[in-house]
Amino acid sequence: MSEEIRSILKQHARLSVDVATIADDADLYQAGMTSHASVNVMLALEGQFDIEFPDRMLKRGVFESISAIRAAVEELTQGR
Amino acid sequence: MADFPLERALESVRVGTDLVEVADVRAAIAAFGSRYLDRVYTEREQADCRKVAVDPAPHLAARFAAKEAFLKVLRPSREDALPLRDIETRRSPGGWCELELHGRAKAAAERAGLSGFRMSLSNEANYATALVVAFESPWSAARGDTRTPSRPEGASIEHE
């Protein structure tokens, strides 16, 4: 799953560094992801994993790192 | 005003601003279409932007900047969930814009003791920007004083 997330980040997050060099727990906002780019990341994740982020998950903490995104996607795909 | 002197009022002012590239909005519309529009902007915001220009992207970008500028005023924690559609820019027939909060954003602003929002939007071909100003009640819980707040109510009105 982390590789799929990295692929989405490469395409949509507009990071100022190569996503391949970023640790799973690195702060993506510190790495250059803008708020607008984080919306694109969210929409791409929804399309990739066939999920929808509910309002309660629309917070900075959910999209701030690869590990945080993975945890959120795992929560939304649990039980499939 | 005796218990709300000017100096204290100025100390309670919060300001937020944001800058958005119009090309980013255009790219998001191209990539995600209505999914992007409907997750970020209210129906009224979308209608307002279509009404004022053939190309709504610069106006949508200004509204996105307004949402982010509001969040900078609010100063939420990383765990505060705030859907962007809860932060709405309303356009008056005369072209003036005001901030209208809903749901979680409205509740969060009330908890923070914020009121008297004012906003200003601007855009040109490549960039859009927004400025949001609000007063933090000197009696809000965020300031550690639990006296019942007596906040001025008021709409924000600025021209786009």
gemmi code that builds the backbone of each chain (N, CA, C; Angstrom):
import gemmi

chains = {
    "A": [
        ("MET", (0.819, -1.216, 0.000), (0.000, 0.000, 0.000), (0.857, 1.271, 0.000)),
        ("SER", (1.990, 1.202, 0.715), (2.847, 2.389, 0.795), (3.337, 2.825, -0.581)),
        ("GLU", (3.599, 1.843, -1.456), (4.077, 2.196, -2.801), (2.981, 2.891, -3.609)),
        ("GLU", (1.744, 2.426, -3.434), (0.632, 3.097, -4.126), (0.469, 4.526, -3.608)),
        ("ILE", (0.620, 4.680, -2.312), (0.516, 6.024, -1.730), (1.647, 6.907, -2.239)),
        ("ARG", (2.843, 6.357, -2.311), (3.975, 7.141, -2.829), (3.746, 7.544, -4.284)),
        ("SER", (3.163, 6.643, -5.051), (2.885, 6.953, -6.455), (1.893, 8.116, -6.562)),
        ("ILE", (0.871, 8.087, -5.712), (-0.110, 9.183, -5.706), (0.549, 10.482, -5.267)),
        ("LEU", (1.395, 10.394, -4.267), (2.079, 11.611, -3.791), (2.973, 12.183, -4.894)),
        ("LYS", (3.643, 11.279, -5.628), (4.518, 11.738, -6.710), (3.723, 12.508, -7.753)),
        ("GLN", (2.507, 12.039, -8.002), (1.687, 12.643, -9.058), (0.957, 13.905, -8.590)),
        ("HIS", (0.565, 13.955, -7.319), (-0.352, 15.016, -6.890), (0.135, 15.928, -5.765)),
        ("ALA", (1.140, 15.497, -4.998), (1.480, 16.258, -3.786), (2.373, 17.465, -4.047)),
        ("ARG", (2.978, 17.512, -5.199), (3.864, 18.632, -5.549), (4.948, 18.852, -4.491)),
        ("LEU", (5.555, 17.763, -4.076), (6.608, 17.860, -3.063), (7.851, 18.510, -3.657)),
        ("SER", (8.594, 19.172, -2.808), (9.809, 19.834, -3.263), (11.006, 18.882, -3.250)),
        ("VAL", (10.761, 17.658, -2.804), (11.821, 16.644, -2.793), (11.286, 15.375, -3.446)),
        ("ASP", (12.212, 14.480, -3.822), (11.820, 13.209, -4.434), (11.102, 12.354, -3.390)),
        ("VAL", (9.887, 11.927, -3.721), (9.082, 11.172, -2.754), (9.789, 9.878, -2.346)),
        ("ALA", (10.654, 9.355, -3.208), (11.370, 8.116, -2.895), (12.333, 8.297, -1.729)),
        ("THR", (12.710, 9.546, -1.478), (13.693, 9.810, -0.414), (13.017, 10.135, 0.924)),
        ("ILE", (11.712, 10.141, 0.933), (10.980, 10.552, 2.142), (10.649, 9.343, 3.018)),
        ("ALA", (10.898, 9.489, 4.296), (10.556, 8.423, 5.240), (9.048, 8.354, 5.418)),
        ("ASP", (8.568, 7.188, 5.823), (7.123, 7.014, 5.997), (6.540, 7.990, 7.008)),
        ("ASP", (7.336, 8.380, 7.994), (6.806, 9.271, 9.032), (7.219, 10.735, 8.830)),
        ("ALA", (7.799, 11.038, 7.682), (8.210, 12.429, 7.407), (6.989, 13.313, 7.188)),
        ("ASP", (7.095, 14.557, 7.610), (5.986, 15.504, 7.476), (5.890, 15.972, 6.015)),
        ("LEU", (4.784, 15.622, 5.366), (4.618, 15.958, 3.952), (4.434, 17.453, 3.731)),
        ("TYR", (3.835, 18.134, 4.701), (3.668, 19.591, 4.570), (5.034, 20.284, 4.633)),
        ("GLN", (5.892, 19.745, 5.508), (7.260, 20.277, 5.576), (8.011, 20.002, 4.276)),
        ("ALA", (7.605, 18.927, 3.601), (8.265, 18.551, 2.342), (7.691, 19.295, 1.148)),
        ("GLY", (6.787, 20.233, 1.409), (6.321, 21.102, 0.333), (4.890, 20.905, -0.124)),
        ("MET", (4.181, 19.937, 0.477), (2.800, 19.726, 0.047), (1.926, 20.900, 0.501)),
        ("THR", (1.253, 21.525, -0.456), (0.357, 22.631, -0.100), (-1.004, 22.078, 0.331)),
        ("SER", (-1.804, 22.940, 0.916), (-3.152, 22.529, 1.311), (-3.957, 22.112, 0.093)),
        ("HIS", (-3.812, 22.876, -0.986), (-4.558, 22.527, -2.197), (-4.089, 21.187, -2.746)),
        ("ALA", (-2.794, 20.940, -2.700), (-2.276, 19.656, -3.173), (-2.789, 18.512, -2.310)),
        ("SER", (-2.976, 18.763, -1.016), (-3.469, 17.695, -0.139), (-4.897, 17.296, -0.514)),
        ("VAL", (-5.672, 18.230, -1.052), (-7.015, 17.889, -1.535), (-6.899, 16.946, -2.741)),
        ("ASN", (-5.975, 17.268, -3.642), (-5.760, 16.388, -4.794), (-5.330, 14.995, -4.351)),
        ("VAL", (-4.451, 14.949, -3.361), (-3.995, 13.654, -2.830), (-5.185, 12.876, -2.277)),
        ("MET", (-6.033, 13.570, -1.523), (-7.214, 12.905, -0.948), (-8.106, 12.324, -2.051)),
        ("LEU", (-8.372, 13.115, -3.083), (-9.245, 12.649, -4.156), (-8.615, 11.484, -4.924)),
        ("ALA", (-7.306, 11.536, -5.115), (-6.616, 10.444, -5.804), (-6.641, 9.172, -4.961)),
        ("LEU", (-6.476, 9.316, -3.660), (-6.555, 8.148, -2.761), (-7.950, 7.530, -2.820)),
        ("GLU", (-8.964, 8.390, -2.835), (-10.344, 7.883, -2.895), (-10.559, 7.080, -4.176)),
        ("GLY", (-10.021, 7.576, -5.273), (-10.170, 6.861, -6.532), (-9.375, 5.564, -6.554)),
        ("GLN", (-8.172, 5.618, -6.028), (-7.297, 4.436, -6.059), (-7.835, 3.302, -5.188)),
        ("PHE", (-8.313, 3.657, -4.005), (-8.717, 2.617, -3.046), (-10.247, 2.466, -2.931)),
        ("ASP", (-10.977, 3.180, -3.758), (-12.448, 3.113, -3.750), (-12.993, 3.382, -2.346)),
        ("ILE", (-12.604, 4.496, -1.811), (-13.030, 4.903, -0.468), (-13.520, 6.345, -0.531)),
        ("GLU", (-14.118, 6.800, 0.569), (-14.436, 8.217, 0.698), (-14.086, 8.656, 2.110)),
        ("PHE", (-13.256, 9.662, 2.196), (-12.880, 10.176, 3.515), (-14.077, 10.912, 4.120)),
        ("PRO", (-14.555, 10.456, 5.277), (-15.679, 11.159, 5.918), (-15.214, 12.474, 6.529)),
        ("ASP", (-16.177, 13.337, 6.840), (-15.839, 14.661, 7.395), (-14.920, 14.568, 8.609)),
        ("ARG", (-15.126, 13.549, 9.448), (-14.334, 13.459, 10.683), (-12.845, 13.229, 10.402)),
        ("MET", (-12.535, 12.783, 9.169), (-11.129, 12.528, 8.827), (-10.509, 13.651, 8.003)),
        ("LEU", (-11.260, 14.705, 7.761), (-10.718, 15.811, 6.965), (-9.938, 16.751, 7.860)),
        ("LYS", (-8.791, 16.269, 8.296), (-7.925, 17.046, 9.190), (-6.467, 16.866, 8.781)),
        ("ARG", (-5.698, 17.835, 9.171), (-4.295, 17.867, 8.761), (-3.565, 16.577, 9.148)),
        ("GLY", (-3.854, 16.053, 10.333), (-3.136, 14.888, 10.829), (-3.268, 13.660, 9.948)),
        ("VAL", (-4.381, 13.532, 9.234), (-4.624, 12.345, 8.402), (-3.712, 12.318, 7.179)),
        ("PHE", (-3.336, 13.500, 6.686), (-2.573, 13.573, 5.437), (-1.131, 14.056, 5.641)),
        ("GLU", (-0.680, 14.091, 6.873), (0.616, 14.727, 7.139), (1.814, 13.817, 6.872)),
        ("SER", (1.591, 12.507, 6.740), (2.716, 11.606, 6.457), (2.204, 10.368, 5.727)),
        ("ILE", (3.118, 9.633, 5.152), (2.740, 8.395, 4.454), (2.145, 7.398, 5.446)),
        ("SER", (2.730, 7.311, 6.621), (2.205, 6.353, 7.602), (0.818, 6.768, 8.092)),
        ("ALA", (0.581, 8.060, 8.239), (-0.744, 8.531, 8.663), (-1.774, 8.250, 7.573)),
        ("ILE", (-1.403, 8.474, 6.313), (-2.316, 8.189, 5.198), (-2.626, 6.693, 5.154)),
        ("ARG", (-1.565, 5.876, 5.311), (-1.771, 4.419, 5.275), (-2.744, 3.977, 6.368)),
        ("ALA", (-2.578, 4.532, 7.560), (-3.457, 4.169, 8.672), (-4.909, 4.551, 8.364)),
        ("ALA", (-5.087, 5.705, 7.749), (-6.447, 6.158, 7.416), (-7.072, 5.264, 6.345)),
        ("VAL", (-6.285, 4.933, 5.313), (-6.804, 4.072, 4.244), (-7.123, 2.688, 4.792)),
        ("GLU", (-6.263, 2.193, 5.661), (-6.507, 0.864, 6.261), (-7.801, 0.883, 7.076)),
        ("GLU", (-8.024, 1.990, 7.780), (-9.263, 2.090, 8.567), (-10.491, 2.064, 7.655)),
        ("LEU", (-10.390, 2.760, 6.522), (-11.542, 2.861, 5.624), (-11.760, 1.610, 4.778)),
        ("THR", (-10.724, 0.790, 4.639), (-10.878, -0.436, 3.842), (-10.992, -1.675, 4.730)),
        ("GLN", (-11.015, -1.471, 6.025), (-11.084, -2.582, 6.973), (-12.337, -3.418, 6.740)),
        ("GLY", (-12.155, -4.741, 6.780), (-13.301, -5.638, 6.676), (-13.690, -5.984, 5.263)),
        ("ARG", (-12.937, -5.507, 4.287), (-13.283, -5.839, 2.903), (-12.771, -7.242, 2.544)),
    ],
    "B": [
        ("MET", (-17.771, 50.421, 25.802), (-16.387, 50.209, 25.412), (-15.434, 50.329, 26.590)),
        ("ALA", (-15.991, 50.752, 27.743), (-15.116, 50.991, 28.884), (-14.367, 49.731, 29.288)),
        ("ASP", (-15.037, 48.557, 29.181), (-14.360, 47.317, 29.554), (-13.747, 46.628, 28.333)),
        ("PHE", (-13.668, 47.306, 27.220), (-13.089, 46.733, 26.000), (-12.261, 47.813, 25.310)),
        ("PRO", (-11.172, 48.248, 25.953), (-10.399, 49.361, 25.409), (-9.762, 49.020, 24.065)),
        ("LEU", (-9.435, 50.068, 23.319), (-8.904, 49.894, 21.972), (-7.654, 49.007, 21.965)),
        ("GLU", (-6.777, 49.233, 22.918), (-5.529, 48.465, 22.933), (-5.813, 46.965, 23.055)),
        ("ARG", (-6.781, 46.644, 23.932), (-7.125, 45.238, 24.116), (-7.821, 44.688, 22.879)),
        ("ALA", (-8.623, 45.524, 22.243), (-9.303, 45.097, 21.013), (-8.287, 44.768, 19.935)),
        ("LEU", (-7.273, 45.613, 19.797), (-6.266, 45.366, 18.768), (-5.478, 44.096, 19.067)),
        ("GLU", (-5.249, 43.840, 20.341), (-4.542, 42.618, 20.710), (-5.334, 41.375, 20.334)),
        ("SER", (-6.643, 41.532, 20.223), (-7.491, 40.368, 19.967), (-7.716, 40.119, 18.482)),
        ("VAL", (-7.115, 40.939, 17.621), (-7.313, 40.756, 16.181), (-6.476, 39.579, 15.683)),
        ("ARG", (-7.108, 38.727, 14.907), (-6.380, 37.636, 14.247), (-6.481, 37.826, 12.737)),
        ("VAL", (-5.383, 37.564, 12.042), (-5.330, 37.762, 10.592), (-4.822, 36.491, 9.927)),
        ("GLY", (-5.441, 36.126, 8.813), (-4.961, 34.989, 8.024), (-4.972, 35.339, 6.557)),
        ("THR", (-3.987, 34.848, 5.839), (-3.938, 35.112, 4.406), (-3.465, 33.863, 3.683)),
        ("ASP", (-3.776, 33.760, 2.400), (-3.323, 32.604, 1.635), (-3.237, 32.983, 0.161)),
        ("LEU", (-2.384, 32.272, -0.542), (-2.157, 32.510, -1.964), (-2.294, 31.185, -2.696)),
        ("VAL", (-3.049, 31.178, -3.771), (-3.286, 29.942, -4.533), (-2.968, 30.183, -6.001)),
        ("GLU", (-2.300, 29.215, -6.606), (-2.052, 29.296, -8.046), (-3.308, 28.867, -8.799)),
        ("VAL", (-3.737, 29.698, -9.709), (-4.949, 29.387, -10.477), (-4.739, 28.102, -11.280)),
        ("ALA", (-3.529, 27.880, -11.756), (-3.244, 26.676, -12.553), (-3.496, 25.410, -11.737)),
        ("ASP", (-3.259, 25.464, -10.427), (-3.503, 24.289, -9.583), (-4.990, 23.956, -9.542)),
        ("VAL", (-5.805, 24.985, -9.468), (-7.258, 24.767, -9.448), (-7.714, 24.210, -10.796)),
        ("ARG", (-7.179, 24.796, -11.842), (-7.550, 24.338, -13.191), (-7.158, 22.863, -13.374)),
        ("ALA", (-5.971, 22.514, -12.884), (-5.493, 21.126, -13.015), (-6.356, 20.173, -12.195)),
        ("ALA", (-6.782, 20.623, -11.024), (-7.626, 19.767, -10.179), (-8.985, 19.531, -10.831)),
        ("ILE", (-9.518, 20.563, -11.463), (-10.799, 20.401, -12.165), (-10.626, 19.421, -13.326)),
        ("ALA", (-9.509, 19.548, -14.043), (-9.262, 18.646, -15.175), (-9.084, 17.204, -14.702)),
        ("ALA", (-8.440, 17.035, -13.539), (-8.143, 15.685, -13.055), (-9.336, 15.030, -12.370)),
        ("PHE", (-10.092, 15.819, -11.630), (-11.139, 15.222, -10.771), (-12.552, 15.739, -11.052)),
        ("GLY", (-12.672, 16.776, -11.837), (-13.984, 17.273, -12.223), (-14.895, 17.615, -11.063)),
        ("SER", (-16.123, 17.116, -11.123), (-17.115, 17.483, -10.109), (-16.765, 16.934, -8.728)),
        ("ARG", (-15.983, 15.854, -8.689), (-15.574, 15.343, -7.368), (-14.778, 16.403, -6.631)),
        ("TYR", (-13.859, 17.058, -7.338), (-13.082, 18.144, -6.730), (-13.999, 19.309, -6.359)),
        ("LEU", (-14.801, 19.738, -7.311), (-15.643, 20.911, -7.070), (-16.588, 20.691, -5.894)),
        ("ASP", (-17.221, 19.522, -5.860), (-18.249, 19.285, -4.843), (-17.678, 18.986, -3.456)),
        ("ARG", (-16.416, 18.569, -3.391), (-15.806, 18.327, -2.074), (-15.237, 19.596, -1.463)),
        ("VAL", (-14.939, 20.567, -2.320), (-14.252, 21.768, -1.827), (-15.189, 22.971, -1.730)),
        ("TYR", (-16.052, 23.137, -2.724), (-16.864, 24.356, -2.839), (-18.349, 24.034, -2.679)),
        ("THR", (-19.078, 24.951, -2.072), (-20.527, 24.768, -1.973), (-21.152, 25.022, -3.348)),
        ("GLU", (-22.395, 24.598, -3.482), (-23.095, 24.841, -4.746), (-23.181, 26.335, -5.033)),
        ("ARG", (-23.395, 27.113, -3.973), (-23.508, 28.561, -4.160), (-22.170, 29.158, -4.608)),
        ("GLU", (-21.073, 28.686, -4.044), (-19.765, 29.182, -4.480), (-19.523, 28.864, -5.949)),
        ("GLN", (-19.855, 27.639, -6.334), (-19.658, 27.262, -7.736), (-20.529, 28.118, -8.653)),
        ("ALA", (-21.773, 28.331, -8.237), (-22.684, 29.134, -9.065), (-22.192, 30.577, -9.158)),
        ("ASP", (-21.738, 31.133, -8.037), (-21.227, 32.510, -8.041), (-20.053, 32.652, -9.010)),
        ("CYS", (-19.162, 31.671, -9.001), (-17.971, 31.754, -9.850), (-18.315, 31.600, -11.326)),
        ("ARG", (-19.297, 30.759, -11.606), (-19.718, 30.610, -13.006), (-20.418, 31.876, -13.497)),
        ("LYS", (-21.065, 32.555, -12.553), (-21.841, 33.738, -12.913), (-20.932, 34.927, -13.260)),
        ("VAL", (-19.814, 35.040, -12.557), (-18.997, 36.250, -12.722), (-18.001, 36.161, -13.865)),
        ("ALA", (-17.734, 34.948, -14.358), (-16.712, 34.864, -15.406), (-16.897, 33.610, -16.246)),
        ("VAL", (-16.449, 33.688, -17.497), (-16.475, 32.517, -18.369), (-15.551, 31.449, -17.801)),
        ("ASP", (-14.402, 31.894, -17.313), (-13.450, 30.985, -16.679), (-13.565, 31.148, -15.157)),
        ("PRO", (-14.179, 30.186, -14.478), (-14.374, 30.346, -13.033), (-13.123, 30.057, -12.214)),
        ("ALA", (-12.090, 29.492, -12.812), (-10.932, 29.020, -12.038), (-10.302, 30.100, -11.144)),
        ("PRO", (-10.060, 31.322, -11.637), (-9.450, 32.324, -10.745), (-10.333, 32.643, -9.537)),
        ("HIS", (-11.631, 32.607, -9.730), (-12.563, 32.920, -8.631), (-12.672, 31.752, -7.659)),
        ("LEU", (-12.619, 30.548, -8.186), (-12.572, 29.383, -7.297), (-11.281, 29.397, -6.490)),
        ("ALA", (-10.181, 29.758, -7.141), (-8.897, 29.823, -6.440), (-8.955, 30.839, -5.298)),
        ("ALA", (-9.621, 31.968, -5.537), (-9.764, 32.975, -4.482), (-10.568, 32.418, -3.311)),
        ("ARG", (-11.592, 31.640, -3.621), (-12.403, 31.046, -2.554), (-11.622, 29.979, -1.798)),
        ("PHE", (-10.783, 29.222, -2.508), (-9.933, 28.265, -1.788), (-8.986, 29.020, -0.861)),
        ("ALA", (-8.416, 30.097, -1.357), (-7.520, 30.909, -0.518), (-8.262, 31.428, 0.716)),
        ("ALA", (-9.535, 31.781, 0.536), (-10.326, 32.276, 1.679), (-10.510, 31.191, 2.728)),
        ("LYS", (-10.731, 29.955, 2.280), (-10.898, 28.846, 3.227), (-9.615, 28.648, 4.030)),
        ("GLU", (-8.487, 28.701, 3.347), (-7.210, 28.525, 4.038), (-6.891, 29.719, 4.936)),
        ("ALA", (-7.241, 30.901, 4.477), (-7.013, 32.094, 5.306), (-7.842, 32.008, 6.589)),
        ("PHE", (-9.078, 31.503, 6.473), (-9.900, 31.308, 7.671), (-9.217, 30.321, 8.622)),
        ("LEU", (-8.685, 29.225, 8.065), (-8.037, 28.228, 8.924), (-6.836, 28.823, 9.647)),
        ("LYS", (-6.153, 29.760, 8.996), (-5.020, 30.420, 9.661), (-5.498, 31.320, 10.788)),
        ("VAL", (-6.664, 31.884, 10.624), (-7.248, 32.675, 11.715), (-7.680, 31.753, 12.858)),
        ("LEU", (-8.261, 30.624, 12.491), (-8.790, 29.693, 13.496), (-7.676, 29.008, 14.286)),
        ("ARG", (-6.574, 28.691, 13.599), (-5.446, 27.980, 14.218), (-5.878, 26.624, 14.786)),
        ("PRO", (-6.423, 25.753, 13.948), (-6.857, 24.450, 14.456), (-5.666, 23.548, 14.765)),
        ("SER", (-5.893, 22.543, 15.578), (-4.858, 21.543, 15.824), (-4.879, 20.553, 14.663)),
        ("ARG", (-3.876, 19.688, 14.605), (-3.809, 18.699, 13.527), (-4.934, 17.678, 13.627)),
        ("GLU", (-5.610, 17.637, 14.743), (-6.691, 16.669, 14.944), (-8.079, 17.281, 14.793)),
        ("ASP", (-8.167, 18.565, 14.463), (-9.467, 19.201, 14.251), (-9.930, 18.939, 12.827)),
        ("ALA", (-11.055, 18.266, 12.698), (-11.603, 17.964, 11.368), (-12.448, 19.141, 10.891)),
        ("LEU", (-12.093, 19.686, 9.718), (-12.794, 20.868, 9.215), (-13.009, 20.745, 7.705)),
        ("PRO", (-14.178, 20.248, 7.301), (-14.470, 20.159, 5.858), (-14.443, 21.547, 5.210)),
        ("LEU", (-13.827, 21.631, 4.059), (-13.689, 22.937, 3.406), (-15.030, 23.536, 2.997)),
        ("ARG", (-16.016, 22.681, 2.736), (-17.341, 23.205, 2.356), (-18.018, 23.933, 3.517)),
        ("ASP", (-17.543, 23.701, 4.722), (-18.112, 24.415, 5.873), (-17.663, 25.877, 5.919)),
        ("ILE", (-16.718, 26.228, 5.082), (-16.183, 27.592, 5.045), (-16.569, 28.188, 3.697)),
        ("GLU", (-17.574, 29.017, 3.706), (-18.173, 29.461, 2.443), (-18.015, 30.967, 2.221)),
        ("THR", (-17.669, 31.309, 0.995), (-17.668, 32.709, 0.587), (-18.986, 33.008, -0.121)),
        ("ARG", (-19.700, 34.003, 0.365), (-20.961, 34.417, -0.270), (-20.746, 35.725, -1.004)),
        ("ARG", (-21.282, 35.800, -2.177), (-21.137, 37.005, -2.986), (-22.471, 37.732, -3.060)),
        ("SER", (-22.451, 39.011, -2.728), (-23.672, 39.799, -2.786), (-23.902, 40.258, -4.223)),
        ("PRO", (-25.122, 40.692, -4.548), (-25.386, 41.172, -5.912), (-24.450, 42.309, -6.320)),
        ("GLY", (-23.999, 43.095, -5.360), (-23.103, 44.200, -5.673), (-21.656, 43.787, -5.838)),
        ("GLY", (-21.359, 42.512, -5.666), (-19.992, 42.045, -5.832), (-19.218, 41.923, -4.539)),
        ("TRP", (-19.840, 42.311, -3.445), (-19.161, 42.191, -2.155), (-19.206, 40.753, -1.692)),
        ("CYS", (-18.166, 40.341, -0.995), (-18.104, 38.970, -0.507), (-18.064, 38.931, 1.013)),
        ("GLU", (-18.652, 37.904, 1.575), (-18.619, 37.736, 3.017), (-18.420, 36.265, 3.347)),
        ("LEU", (-17.904, 36.045, 4.537), (-17.624, 34.687, 4.995), (-18.832, 34.148, 5.751)),
        ("GLU", (-19.252, 32.951, 5.380), (-20.340, 32.313, 6.111), (-19.878, 30.921, 6.544)),
        ("LEU", (-19.955, 30.675, 7.828), (-19.467, 29.407, 8.368), (-20.625, 28.458, 8.639)),
        ("HIS", (-20.343, 27.170, 8.472), (-21.352, 26.144, 8.713), (-20.725, 25.018, 9.538)),
        ("GLY", (-21.578, 24.201, 10.113), (-21.159, 22.939, 10.716), (-19.962, 23.016, 11.624)),
        ("ARG", (-18.966, 22.174, 11.309), (-17.788, 22.070, 12.169), (-16.993, 23.374, 12.221)),
        ("ALA", (-16.929, 24.084, 11.095), (-16.169, 25.341, 11.074), (-16.833, 26.390, 11.959)),
        ("LYS", (-18.145, 26.458, 11.897), (-18.879, 27.415, 12.719), (-18.702, 27.087, 14.206)),
        ("ALA", (-18.816, 25.799, 14.526), (-18.666, 25.389, 15.921), (-17.254, 25.662, 16.423)),
        ("ALA", (-16.267, 25.404, 15.568), (-14.878, 25.622, 15.976), (-14.604, 27.106, 16.208)),
        ("ALA", (-15.165, 27.956, 15.340), (-14.976, 29.401, 15.504), (-15.626, 29.883, 16.804)),
        ("GLU", (-16.784, 29.341, 17.100), (-17.474, 29.729, 18.338), (-16.679, 29.264, 19.556)),
        ("ARG", (-16.151, 28.046, 19.487), (-15.339, 27.543, 20.609), (-14.107, 28.405, 20.833)),
        ("ALA", (-13.544, 28.896, 19.730), (-12.333, 29.730, 19.821), (-12.662, 31.170, 20.189)),
        ("GLY", (-13.949, 31.495, 20.274), (-14.338, 32.857, 20.632), (-14.100, 33.852, 19.517)),
        ("LEU", (-14.169, 33.374, 18.265), (-13.915, 34.256, 17.117), (-15.218, 34.812, 16.561)),
        ("SER", (-15.199, 36.065, 16.206), (-16.389, 36.700, 15.626), (-15.953, 37.919, 14.813)),
        ("GLY", (-16.935, 38.576, 14.203), (-16.656, 39.788, 13.436), (-15.767, 39.552, 12.241)),
        ("PHE", (-15.975, 38.431, 11.568), (-15.113, 38.096, 10.430), (-15.245, 39.124, 9.309)),
        ("ARG", (-14.113, 39.476, 8.727), (-14.062, 40.307, 7.528), (-13.147, 39.616, 6.531)),
        ("MET", (-13.421, 39.780, 5.250), (-12.571, 39.140, 4.263), (-12.393, 40.008, 3.034)),
        ("SER", (-11.323, 39.757, 2.321), (-11.087, 40.408, 1.046), (-10.454, 39.391, 0.107)),
        ("LEU", (-10.959, 39.353, -1.106), (-10.438, 38.434, -2.118), (-9.867, 39.222, -3.280)),
        ("SER", (-8.887, 38.642, -3.934), (-8.343, 39.276, -5.132), (-7.765, 38.189, -6.028)),
        ("ASN", (-7.841, 38.418, -7.309), (-7.226, 37.459, -8.225), (-6.819, 38.145, -9.512)),
        ("GLU", (-5.827, 37.541, -10.154), (-5.502, 37.916, -11.524), (-5.306, 36.622, -12.279)),
        ("ALA", (-4.701, 36.652, -13.432), (-4.694, 35.469, -14.287), (-4.041, 34.253, -13.626)),
        ("ASN", (-2.964, 34.474, -12.896), (-2.184, 33.338, -12.398), (-2.338, 33.040, -10.908)),
        ("TYR", (-2.699, 34.043, -10.135), (-2.765, 33.847, -8.688), (-4.041, 34.450, -8.111)),
        ("ALA", (-4.468, 33.858, -6.998), (-5.589, 34.418, -6.243), (-5.179, 34.459, -4.775)),
        ("THR", (-5.669, 35.462, -4.085), (-5.302, 35.610, -2.680), (-6.525, 36.006, -1.860)),
        ("ALA", (-6.455, 35.737, -0.576), (-7.547, 36.110, 0.324), (-6.963, 36.546, 1.656)),
        ("LEU", (-7.663, 37.469, 2.265), (-7.313, 37.934, 3.605), (-8.552, 37.798, 4.484)),
        ("VAL", (-8.397, 37.184, 5.632), (-9.497, 37.056, 6.586), (-9.044, 37.624, 7.926)),
        ("VAL", (-9.920, 38.421, 8.515), (-9.639, 39.035, 9.817), (-10.791, 38.700, 10.759)),
        ("ALA", (-10.468, 38.479, 12.027), (-11.526, 38.228, 13.015), (-11.063, 38.744, 14.368)),
        ("PHE", (-12.033, 38.913, 15.240), (-11.735, 39.275, 16.623), (-11.827, 38.042, 17.500)),
        ("GLU", (-10.832, 37.878, 18.352), (-10.891, 36.839, 19.360), (-11.414, 37.470, 20.640)),
        ("SER", (-12.489, 36.931, 21.158), (-13.047, 37.501, 22.376), (-12.021, 37.479, 23.504)),
        ("PRO", (-11.851, 38.596, 24.208), (-10.919, 38.601, 25.336), (-11.393, 37.704, 26.461)),
        ("TRP", (-12.613, 37.221, 26.361), (-13.153, 36.349, 27.416), (-13.296, 34.912, 26.943)),
        ("SER", (-12.659, 34.580, 25.806), (-12.817, 33.228, 25.284), (-12.026, 32.247, 26.122)),
        ("ALA", (-12.442, 30.972, 26.031), (-11.749, 29.926, 26.774), (-10.299, 29.818, 26.338)),
        ("ALA", (-10.038, 30.137, 25.054), (-8.678, 30.043, 24.534), (-7.737, 30.999, 25.259)),
        ("ARG", (-8.303, 32.065, 25.830), (-7.475, 33.025, 26.552), (-7.439, 32.707, 28.047)),
        ("GLY", (-8.082, 31.622, 28.411), (-7.989, 31.190, 29.785), (-8.893, 31.928, 30.732)),
        ("ASP", (-9.837, 32.697, 30.189), (-10.779, 33.427, 31.021), (-12.166, 32.893, 30.712)),
        ("THR", (-12.849, 32.411, 31.693), (-14.112, 31.718, 31.443), (-15.331, 32.603, 31.619)),
        ("ARG", (-15.125, 33.931, 31.728), (-16.296, 34.792, 31.828), (-17.167, 34.664, 30.582)),
        ("THR", (-18.428, 34.768, 30.732), (-19.327, 34.623, 29.591), (-19.005, 35.670, 28.535)),
        ("PRO", (-18.722, 35.241, 27.317), (-18.397, 36.217, 26.281), (-19.606, 37.024, 25.845)),
        ("SER", (-19.351, 38.254, 25.496), (-20.393, 39.096, 24.928), (-19.855, 39.614, 23.622)),
        ("ARG", (-20.053, 38.797, 22.602), (-19.372, 39.073, 21.345), (-20.229, 39.883, 20.402)),
        ("PRO", (-19.601, 40.800, 19.673), (-20.354, 41.497, 18.642), (-20.647, 40.551, 17.495)),
        ("GLU", (-21.847, 40.612, 16.972), (-22.180, 39.819, 15.797), (-22.010, 40.709, 14.583)),
        ("GLY", (-21.667, 40.162, 13.477), (-21.553, 41.005, 12.299), (-21.123, 40.252, 11.079)),
        ("ALA", (-21.650, 40.630, 9.961), (-21.255, 40.001, 8.712), (-19.984, 40.662, 8.206)),
        ("SER", (-19.264, 39.914, 7.458), (-18.063, 40.456, 6.858), (-18.385, 40.883, 5.444)),
        ("ILE", (-17.931, 42.017, 5.068), (-18.261, 42.482, 3.724), (-17.025, 43.127, 3.094)),
        ("GLU", (-16.561, 42.543, 2.042), (-15.479, 43.143, 1.282), (-15.740, 42.881, -0.184)),
        ("HIS", (-15.128, 43.650, -1.005), (-15.346, 43.494, -2.438), (-14.324, 42.552, -3.033)),
        ("GLU", (-14.806, 41.684, -3.937), (-13.903, 40.759, -4.604), (-13.166, 41.471, -5.721)),
    ],
}
model = gemmi.Model(1)
for chain_id, residues in chains.items():
    chain = gemmi.Chain(chain_id)
    for i, (resn, *xyz) in enumerate(residues, 1):
        res = gemmi.Residue()
        res.name, res.seqid = resn, gemmi.SeqId(i, " ")
        for name, pos in zip(("N", "CA", "C"), xyz):
            atom = gemmi.Atom()
            atom.name, atom.element = name, gemmi.Element(name[0])
            atom.pos, atom.b_iso = gemmi.Position(*pos), 0.0
            res.add_atom(atom)
        chain.add_residue(res)
    model.add_chain(chain)
structure = gemmi.Structure()
structure.add_model(model)
structure.setup_entities()
